[in-house]
Amino acid sequence: MYNWERVLHLLWHHRNYIIIIVTPLVFLPLPLVYPSSEARCGYAIILMALYWCTECMPLAVTALLPVILFPMMGIMKGGDVSIEYLKDSNMLFIGGLLVAIAVEHWNLHKRIALRVLLLVGVRPSLLMIGFMSVSAFLSMWISNTATTAMMLPIAHAVLQQLKDTETQANERDLQTQDADNHAFELEVQTKLETINERDTQDPVYVHDTQREFREKAIEAKYDLLTKGMSLSVCYSASIGGTATLTGTTPNLILKGQMDEIFPNNTDVINFASWFGFCFPSMVLMLVLAWFWLHFMFLGFNLKKSFGCGEKSESDRAAYTVMKVEYKKLGRIKFAEVAVLVLFILLVLLWFTREPGFMPGWATVLFNKDAAFVTDGTVAILMSSLFFVIPSQLPFSNYGYTNEGKRIKAPPALLTWNVVHERMPWNIVLLLGGGFALAAGSEASNLSKWLGENLSPLQNIPPFAISLVLSLLIATFTECSSNTATTTLFLPILASMAQNIKLHPLYVMLPCTIAASLAFMLPVATPPNAIAFSFGNLKVLDMVKAGFMLNIIGILCINLAINTWGRAMFNLDTFPDWANTTNSKP
């Protein structure tokens, strides 16, 4: 028995190596028995899917497998595969991340967060609203992980201060009660002793019991509040990331896959169109998520949670904590103002490049004959300015180095060392791997084969297809990376939509957003993992809260796609650009 346990332990610890070696051998009969390009491409996709799901190799390394497999299997030339790894969507991703890095580097996100929280207040419901709205807003522009990592320590500091102040107030109440009742307790004790000495109840014991009861009540209250606040921050960060095209990686994968699979799609997905569709659904999800989390962790007594009248001592103390944190940031610096101006300018340029209801500045100036200027062009242009503009006003006192030497010229708003430390280059490769898979599926006719086999779905109403697939993706993404999930499923969904003559965005758009709705497990997303470690949470707490949020999210997405999404993207028609057989030379 002991030897078997030892063998099992050994296998478990070496499972990654076993999966890497055994998986290709298990599925090798597929291309051997069916020697077609579709089977060979299917073999490569199955291999990558299992490697991504088990994470036996780093995700970025798995994403490089098409560079090896597609040329060796005769699916695509090596040069053609390599080109897929640096598309316009990658440029948009890099430009957006450079802006996010600049915002984080100069602590602009923390200043915005604390300023909003000071305006909102510290009553439980208001505090939850404040943290959720700030987390959602910040995650629209910077990574969900960075938002959660920044907001949770602030939330916990505020809650700890509220708890400490309430504990001190409780202690003072007990001391006051002791002073008022001291004479009465002595009188009661004397009478009890004269009646029956054995039945005497020690007033000190009564007092200690009361103290212990109150302390446990306060502990339980703030334990529940901490859990609720931790989950509200990580969930709202994931929800907020769906609102903008650069908010989270799956959004950019959809943009890239649309341009790859449907090259004549008339830029149907750009920053403005994405925001117009996703921002209202994000707000709706956020409001419903607040109601659900409020019900779970604060109850349904809104009057008690919001509070009314004069602020209590604990409120003032918690407010002071946030004010002290804000004062630590010091006066607003020139660098922060410069980053904020560039950030606002970037967003305005994105919105007005191709707004849809009127010709944008890019159409008027550059894109008269073809789409020369894209959102990626704008992102790289504005992010390049961070390396050009100085971080201090020219000809001012630049200060001294740690060695005491006078600084003769200020550094730029961003330096390459800062970017190198914070830029997740692995995501660039992961995006490229997805585009390579899509290109390989098209070149091998695997997409066409899959689409033909899914054609019976044509008899099902489109809204039902969208709902079922959203549920499938939301379930799948709980145990695998949302990036890998969208990379694997979007080409299949595109093929299916083409064959059943359904607008591709009818299924691709809700499924992409559903990939970000991983709320049930700590391992589902980095924000969930951070909240799990911070908030004394149990897996069951996250499952109970996250299950209902998954349902809420899927219903909100499908409401959006069947109402304003239908009008925005003309989803009732099958567009000409989706018929790629006619568009290819």
C-alpha positions in Angstrom: 0.0 0.0 0.0 2.8 2.3 1.0 4.6 1.7 -2.4 1.4 2.5 -4.4 0.9 5.7 -2.5 4.5 6.6 -3.2 4.1 5.9 -6.9 0.9 8.0 -7.1 2.6 10.9 -5.3 5.6 10.6 -7.7 3.2 10.6 -10.7 1.3 13.6 -9.4 4.4 15.7 -8.8 5.6 14.8 -12.3 2.2 15.2 -14.0 3.2 18.1 -16.2 6.0 16.1 -17.8 3.7 13.1 -18.2 0.9 15.3 -19.9 3.5 16.9 -22.3 4.8 13.5 -23.4 1.6 11.3 -23.3 -0.9 13.7 -24.9 0.7 13.8 -28.4 1.1 10.0 -28.4 -2.6 9.4 -27.4 -4.0 11.6 -30.2 -1.4 10.6 -32.8 -3.8 8.1 -34.5 -6.0 11.0 -35.6 -3.7 12.4 -38.3 -2.4 8.9 -39.1 -5.8 7.3 -39.6 -7.3 10.3 -41.4 -4.4 11.8 -43.4 -6.1 15.1 -44.3 -5.1 18.7 -43.6 -8.3 19.1 -41.5 -7.3 16.1 -39.2 -3.7 17.4 -38.9 -4.9 20.9 -37.9 -7.4 19.3 -35.5 -4.6 17.3 -33.9 -2.6 20.6 -33.3 -5.6 22.3 -31.8 -6.4 19.4 -29.5 -2.8 19.3 -28.4 -2.8 23.1 -27.7 -6.2 23.0 -26.0 -5.1 20.3 -23.5 -1.8 22.0 -22.9 -3.6 25.3 -22.2 -6.2 23.8 -20.0 -3.7 21.8 -17.8 -1.0 24.6 -18.0 1.6 21.9 -18.2 3.7 24.4 -20.1 3.6 28.2 -19.8 0.6 29.5 -21.9 2.9 31.6 -24.1 5.1 28.6 -24.9 2.1 26.6 -25.9 1.0 29.5 -28.1 4.2 29.1 -30.1 3.4 25.5 -31.1 1.8 26.6 -34.4 5.2 27.9 -35.5 6.5 24.3 -35.2 3.5 22.2 -36.0 1.8 24.0 -39.0 4.9 24.0 -41.3 5.9 20.4 -40.4 2.4 19.2 -41.1 2.1 21.0 -44.4 -0.7 23.3 -43.2 1.0 26.7 -43.6 4.5 28.0 -44.5 6.7 29.0 -41.6 6.8 32.7 -42.7 3.1 32.9 -43.0 2.6 31.5 -39.5 5.1 33.9 -38.0 3.4 36.9 -39.5 0.3 36.1 -37.4 2.1 36.9 -34.1 2.2 40.6 -34.5 -1.0 42.0 -35.9 -2.8 45.3 -35.5 -4.6 43.9 -32.4 -1.2 43.3 -30.7 -0.2 46.9 -31.4 -3.5 48.1 -29.8 -2.8 45.8 -26.8 0.8 47.1 -26.4 -0.3 50.8 -26.8 -3.1 50.4 -24.2 -0.7 48.6 -21.8 1.9 51.4 -22.1 -0.8 53.9 -21.1 -1.8 51.7 -18.2 1.8 51.3 -17.0 2.2 55.1 -17.1 -0.9 55.6 -15.0 0.3 53.0 -12.4 3.9 54.3 -12.4 2.8 57.8 -11.3 0.1 56.5 -8.9 -2.6 58.4 -10.8 -5.0 55.5 -10.4 -4.6 55.6 -6.6 -5.3 59.3 -6.5 -8.4 58.9 -8.5 -9.6 56.0 -6.4 -9.1 57.7 -3.0 -10.6 61.0 -4.3 -13.8 59.1 -5.3 -14.0 57.2 -2.1 -13.6 60.4 0.0 -16.6 61.8 -2.0 -18.7 58.6 -1.6 -18.4 58.1 2.2 -17.8 55.2 4.5 -21.2 53.8 5.4 -21.3 50.1 4.4 -23.5 50.4 1.3 -21.9 53.6 0.1 -18.5 52.0 0.7 -19.4 49.0 -1.4 -20.8 51.3 -4.1 -17.6 53.4 -4.0 -15.2 50.4 -4.2 -17.1 48.7 -6.9 -17.5 51.8 -9.2 -13.9 52.8 -8.8 -12.6 49.2 -9.4 -14.8 48.9 -12.5 -13.7 52.3 -13.9 -10.0 51.6 -13.3 -10.2 48.1 -14.8 -11.6 49.7 -18.0 -8.1 51.2 -18.6 -5.6 49.2 -16.5 -5.4 45.5 -15.9 -8.0 43.8 -13.7 -5.2 42.3 -11.6 -3.5 45.7 -10.9 -6.8 47.2 -10.0 -7.6 44.5 -7.5 -4.1 44.5 -6.1 -4.4 48.2 -5.5 -7.9 48.5 -4.2 -8.0 45.6 -1.7 -5.4 46.9 0.7 -7.3 50.3 0.8 -10.6 48.5 1.5 -9.0 46.4 4.2 -7.4 49.4 5.9 -10.7 51.2 6.0 -12.6 48.2 7.3 -9.9 47.5 9.9 -10.2 51.1 11.1 -14.0 50.8 11.3 -13.7 47.6 13.3 -11.1 49.1 15.7 -13.2 52.2 16.3 -16.3 50.1 17.0 -14.3 47.8 19.4 -13.0 50.9 21.3 -16.5 52.4 21.5 -17.9 49.0 22.8 -15.1 49.0 25.4 -16.0 52.5 26.6 -19.7 51.6 26.7 -18.9 48.6 29.0 -16.7 50.8 31.2 -19.5 53.4 31.5 -22.0 50.6 32.3 -19.6 49.3 35.0 -19.4 52.8 36.7 -23.2 53.3 36.6 -24.1 49.9 37.8 -21.3 49.3 40.3 -23.4 50.2 43.4 -26.4 48.3 42.1 -24.2 45.2 41.5 -22.8 45.3 45.1 -26.3 45.6 46.5 -27.5 42.6 44.4 -24.5 40.6 45.4 -25.2 41.2 49.1 -28.8 40.2 48.8 -27.8 37.0 46.9 -25.3 36.1 49.5 -27.9 36.4 52.3 -30.4 34.3 50.3 -28.2 31.4 49.3 -24.5 31.7 49.0 -24.3 28.8 46.5 -26.6 30.5 44.0 -24.5 33.7 43.9 -23.7 34.8 40.4 -20.4 36.6 40.0 -21.1 40.0 38.4 -17.6 39.9 37.0 -18.5 36.7 35.2 -21.7 38.4 33.8 -19.6 41.4 32.6 -17.0 39.1 31.0 -19.7 37.1 29.2 -21.3 40.3 27.9 -17.9 41.6 26.7 -17.2 38.3 25.0 -20.6 38.3 23.3 -20.2 41.8 22.0 -16.6 41.1 20.8 -17.8 38.0 18.9 -20.7 40.0 17.3 -18.3 42.7 16.1 -15.8 40.1 14.8 -18.6 38.2 12.9 -19.9 41.5 11.5 -16.6 42.6 10.1 -15.6 39.2 8.9 -18.7 39.1 6.8 -18.2 42.7 5.6 -14.5 41.9 4.7 -15.6 38.9 2.6 -18.3 41.0 0.8 -15.9 43.9 0.1 -13.1 41.6 -1.1 -15.5 39.9 -3.6 -17.1 43.2 -4.7 -13.6 44.6 -5.6 -12.5 41.5 -7.6 -15.9 41.0 -9.3 -16.3 44.6 -10.3 -12.7 44.6 -11.7 -13.7 41.7 -14.0 -17.0 43.3 -14.9 -15.4 46.7 -15.7 -12.8 45.1 -18.0 -15.6 44.1 -20.4 -16.5 47.8 -21.1 -13.6 48.8 -23.3 -11.8 47.1 -26.2 -8.5 47.3 -24.3 -10.0 46.4 -20.9 -9.2 42.7 -21.0 -7.4 40.3 -23.4 -10.5 38.4 -24.7 -11.9 41.6 -26.1 -8.7 42.1 -28.2 -8.8 38.5 -29.3 -12.2 39.0 -30.7 -11.1 42.1 -32.6 -8.1 40.2 -34.0 -10.1 37.1 -34.9 -12.7 39.2 -36.7 -10.0 40.9 -38.7 -8.3 37.6 -39.4 -11.3 35.5 -40.3 -13.3 38.3 -41.9 -10.8 40.7 -43.5 -13.5 42.7 -45.2 -15.6 43.4 -42.1 -15.5 47.2 -42.5 -14.0 47.7 -39.0 -17.2 46.6 -37.3 -15.4 46.2 -34.0 -13.5 49.3 -33.0 -13.1 51.2 -29.7 -16.2 53.3 -30.2 -18.6 50.5 -31.3 -17.3 48.2 -28.5 -17.8 50.9 -25.9 -21.3 51.7 -27.2 -22.4 48.1 -26.9 -20.6 47.0 -23.7 -20.6 50.0 -21.4 -24.4 49.9 -20.8 -24.3 46.1 -20.2 -21.4 46.6 -17.8 -23.3 49.2 -15.8 -26.3 46.9 -15.6 -24.2 44.0 -14.5 -22.4 46.2 -11.9 -25.7 47.4 -10.4 -27.2 43.9 -10.2 -23.9 42.6 -8.8 -24.1 45.3 -6.1 -27.7 44.3 -5.2 -26.7 40.6 -4.9 -23.6 41.2 -2.9 -25.4 43.6 -0.7 -28.1 41.0 0.0 -25.6 38.3 0.7 -23.2 40.2 3.0 -25.1 43.3 4.3 -28.6 42.1 4.3 -31.6 43.9 2.8 -32.0 46.7 5.3 -30.9 49.5 3.0 -31.8 52.2 5.6 -29.5 50.6 8.1 -26.7 50.0 5.6 -26.8 53.5 4.1 -27.2 55.2 7.4 -28.7 58.6 8.0 -28.1 61.7 10.1 -24.8 62.6 11.7 -21.7 60.5 11.1 -20.6 58.2 13.9 -17.2 58.2 15.4 -16.2 55.0 13.5 -17.3 56.7 10.2 -15.1 59.7 11.0 -12.1 57.5 11.9 -12.4 55.4 8.7 -12.7 58.6 6.7 -9.5 59.9 8.3 -7.7 56.7 7.2 -8.6 57.4 3.6 -7.7 61.1 4.0 -4.3 60.2 5.4 -3.7 57.8 2.5 -4.6 60.6 0.1 -2.3 63.1 1.8 0.6 60.6 1.5 0.4 61.1 -2.3 1.3 64.8 -1.8 0.4 67.6 -4.1 -0.5 66.6 -7.7 2.7 66.5 -9.8 3.3 67.7 -13.3 3.9 64.1 -14.4 0.4 63.1 -13.1 -1.2 66.0 -15.0 0.7 65.1 -18.2 -0.3 61.4 -18.0 -4.0 62.4 -17.4 -4.0 64.8 -20.3 -2.5 62.1 -22.7 -4.9 59.5 -21.4 -7.9 61.7 -22.0 -6.6 62.7 -25.4 -6.1 59.0 -26.3 -9.7 58.1 -25.3 -11.1 61.1 -27.3 -9.1 60.1 -30.4 -10.3 56.5 -30.1 -13.9 57.6 -29.8 -13.8 60.0 -32.7 -11.6 58.0 -35.1 -14.6 56.1 -36.5 -17.7 56.9 -34.4 -20.1 55.2 -36.8 -22.9 57.8 -36.9 -20.7 60.3 -38.7 -17.3 60.4 -40.5 -14.4 60.3 -38.0 -11.2 62.3 -38.2 -9.3 59.3 -39.5 -11.8 58.9 -42.4 -11.6 62.6 -43.3 -7.8 62.8 -43.1 -6.3 59.4 -43.9 -8.8 56.6 -44.6 -10.5 57.9 -47.8 -9.4 54.9 -49.9 -8.5 52.3 -47.3 -8.3 51.8 -43.5 -4.8 53.1 -43.1 -5.2 54.4 -39.6 -6.6 52.0 -36.9 -7.1 52.1 -33.2 -3.6 50.4 -32.9 -2.1 53.4 -34.8 -3.6 55.8 -32.3 -2.6 53.8 -29.3 1.1 53.6 -30.4 1.2 57.3 -31.3 -0.1 58.4 -27.9 1.9 55.9 -25.9 5.1 57.0 -27.7 4.7 60.5 -26.3 5.2 59.1 -22.8 8.9 58.5 -23.8 9.2 62.0 -25.1 7.5 64.3 -22.6 9.6 65.0 -19.5 8.3 64.1 -16.0 9.0 67.6 -14.6 8.6 71.1 -16.0 11.6 72.2 -18.0 14.2 74.5 -16.2 12.9 73.7 -12.7 14.8 72.2 -9.8 15.0 68.5 -10.7 16.4 67.5 -7.3 19.2 65.1 -6.4 20.1 61.4 -6.9 20.6 59.0 -4.0 24.3 59.7 -4.2 23.7 63.4 -3.7 24.5 64.4 -7.3 22.3 67.1 -8.9 19.9 65.8 -11.6 20.7 67.8 -14.8 17.7 66.7 -16.8 14.4 64.9 -15.7 13.5 61.4 -17.0 10.6 61.0 -19.4 7.2 60.0 -18.2 8.1 56.5 -19.0 11.5 54.8 -19.3 12.1 51.4 -21.0 13.3 49.9 -17.7 9.8 50.6 -16.1 8.1 49.1 -19.2 10.3 46.1 -19.3 9.5 45.2 -15.6 5.7 45.6 -16.0 4.8 44.7 -19.6 3.3 41.2 -19.9 5.0 40.1 -23.1 3.6 36.6 -22.7 0.1 37.9 -23.6 1.4 39.3 -26.9 2.5 35.7 -27.8 -0.8 34.3 -26.5 -2.7 36.7 -28.8 -0.5 35.7 -31.7 -1.0 32.0 -31.0 -4.8 32.6 -31.3 -4.4 34.4 -34.6 -2.2 31.6 -35.9 -4.7 29.0 -34.9 -7.5 30.9 -36.7 -5.3 31.2 -39.8 -4.4 27.5 -39.7 -8.1 26.5 -39.4 -8.9 28.5 -42.5 -5.9 27.3 -44.5 -6.6 23.6 -43.7 -10.4 23.9 -44.3 -11.0 22.7 -40.7 -13.2 25.7 -40.1 -15.3 24.8 -43.1 -15.6 21.2 -41.9 -16.6 22.2 -38.4 -19.2 24.7 -39.7 -20.8 22.0 -41.9 -21.1 19.6 -39.0 -22.7 22.3 -36.9 -25.2 23.3 -39.6 -28.2 21.5 -37.8 -28.1 24.4 -35.4 -29.8 26.4 -38.1 -33.1 25.1 -36.8 -32.6 26.6 -33.4 -33.6 30.3 -32.7 -30.5 32.6 -32.7 -31.2 33.9 -29.1 -31.2 30.3 -27.8 -27.9 29.5 -29.6 -26.3 32.7 -28.1 -27.6 31.9 -24.5 -26.5 28.2 -24.6 -23.0 29.0 -25.9 -22.6 31.8 -23.4 -23.3 29.4 -20.6 -20.9 26.9 -22.1 -18.1 29.4 -22.3 -18.7 30.9 -18.8 -18.5 27.3 -17.4 -15.4 26.4 -19.4 -13.6 29.6 -18.4 -14.0 28.8 -14.7 -11.2 26.1 -15.0 -9.1 27.5 -17.8 -7.6 30.9 -18.8 -10.2 33.3 -20.4 -7.6 34.1 -23.0 -7.1 30.4 -24.0 -10.9 29.9 -23.9 -11.7 32.7 -26.4 -8.7 31.7 -28.6 -10.0 28.2 -28.9 -13.7 28.8 -29.3 -13.9 32.0 -31.5 -12.8 30.4 -34.8 -15.2 27.5 -34.3 -18.1 30.0 -33.5 -17.2 32.0 -36.6 -17.3 28.9 -38.8 -20.6 27.8 -37.3 -22.1 31.3 -37.9 -21.0 31.3 -41.5 -22.6 27.9 -42.2 -25.9 28.6 -40.6 -26.0 32.1 -42.1 -26.1 33.9 -38.7 -24.3 37.2 -38.1 -21.0 36.2 -36.6 -21.2 38.8 -33.8 -24.5 37.3 -32.6 -22.5 34.5 -31.0 -18.9 35.7 -30.9 -19.6 38.9 -29.0 -21.6 37.4 -26.1 -19.3 34.5 -25.8 -16.2 36.8 -25.6 -17.7 38.7 -22.8 -18.9 35.5 -21.1 -15.2 34.4 -21.0 -14.6 37.3 -18.5 -17.4 36.1 -16.2 -15.3 33.7 -14.1 -16.6 34.4 -10.6 -17.0 31.0 -8.9 -13.5 29.7 -8.2 -10.3 31.3 -6.8 -8.2 29.8 -9.7 -10.5 31.2 -12.4 -8.8 34.7 -12.6 -5.9 36.5 -10.9 -8.4 39.0 -9.3 -10.3 36.1 -7.7 -7.0 34.6 -6.4 -6.0 37.9 -4.9 -9.3 38.4 -3.2 -9.3 34.8 -1.9 -5.9 35.4 -0.2 -6.9 38.8 1.2 -10.5 38.3 2.4 -10.4 35.1 4.6 -12.7 33.6 2.1 -13.7 29.9 1.7 -14.2 28.4 -1.7 -17.9 27.9 -0.8 -18.2 31.7 -0.2 -17.0 32.4 -3.7 -19.1 29.6 -5.3 -22.3 30.9 -3.6 -21.7 34.5 -4.6 -20.2 33.8 -8.0 -22.8 31.3 -9.3 -25.6 33.9 -9.2 -23.3 36.5 -10.6 -22.5 34.2 -13.6 -26.3 33.9 -14.2 -26.8 37.6 -13.9 -23.9 38.3 -16.3 -25.0 35.9 -19.0 -28.6 37.3 -18.8 -27.3 40.9 -19.1 -25.1 40.0 -22.1 -27.9 38.3 -23.9 -30.3 41.1 -23.1 -27.8 43.5 -24.6 -27.2 41.4 -27.8 -30.9 41.0 -28.4 -31.8 44.7 -27.9 -29.4 47.5 -28.6 -26.8 45.1 -30.0 -29.2 44.0 -32.6 -29.8 47.6 -33.7 -26.1 48.6 -33.6 -24.6 45.7 -35.6 -27.7 44.8 -37.8 -27.7 41.3 -36.3 -30.9 40.3 -38.2 -29.0 40.2 -41.5 -26.1 38.0 -42.6 -23.5 40.5 -43.8 -21.6 40.2 -47.1 -18.3 40.4 -45.4 -19.0 37.2 -43.5 -19.2 35.2 -46.7 -15.4 34.8 -47.0 -15.7 32.3 -49.9 -16.6 35.3 -52.1 -14.1 37.7 -50.6 -11.0 35.6 -51.0 -9.0 35.9 -54.2 
